[in-house]
Amino acid sequence: MTAVRALVLNCTLKRSPATSSSQVLGQEVLDALGEQGVDGEIVRVVDHDVRFGVSVDEGDGDGWPGIRAKLLAAQILIIATPIWLGQPSSVTKMVLERLDAELSETDDQGRLRTYGKVGGVAVVGNEDGAHHTIAEVQQALNEVGFTCPAAGATYWVGEALHKTDYVDARPKPDTTGRTTAALALNSAHLARLLADRPYPPPGTRDAGTGPSSQSA
């Protein structure tokens, strides 16, 4: 079985050791990936001095290059984000801006280095906005070269105007558990498919395509 590694980026606004619902759901995704034979880790982005910018290294002690090295070593990237004002967190948006630099980074065959990597999303919040947040993050990940699997997101949203966070939700909702399991299963499956059959280099013809042997 093809070895697959995952990186979960927790885009909470809270520094460690503060409790984070995004950390809880991100860990649940990582645990579900572990059941699919995927190894990995969670990085809480705000614990690192990640600079604003759109390059791979903003210099002066920028924390992004270290995170990027983990990202490049992984086949699956999960963005775990809270919802604020119906939007992905500002940390999530900063991460996506840093990923914009990958549009200029290619391998020796001219493919983006993110090609062949799978992108998923985990969202928590006690207000509406999960679908919008997922759509924003998935579109951005796809634009910078990641492939999003079927059922490529999981989320939990608490009742409007209530104070319960996902970290305090007991018992854990089965709906979120099912979507988390689907995210992990499909992400692992897709990552292995892409590892075994990478995207073709630009300007070439896919070996699996061609005129049909059957008449129309």
ABEGO torsion letter per residue (X at the ends): XBBBBBBBBBABABBOABBBAAAAAAAAAAAAAAAAGBBEBBBBAAABBBBBEABABAEGGBAAAAAAAAAAABABBBBBBBBBGGBBBAAAAAAAAAAAAAAABBBAAGBBAABGBBBBBBBBEABBGAAAAAAAAAAAAAAAGBBBBBGABBBBBBBBGBABBAAABOBBBAAAAAAAAAAAAAAAAAAAAAAABBBBBBGBBBAABEBBABBX
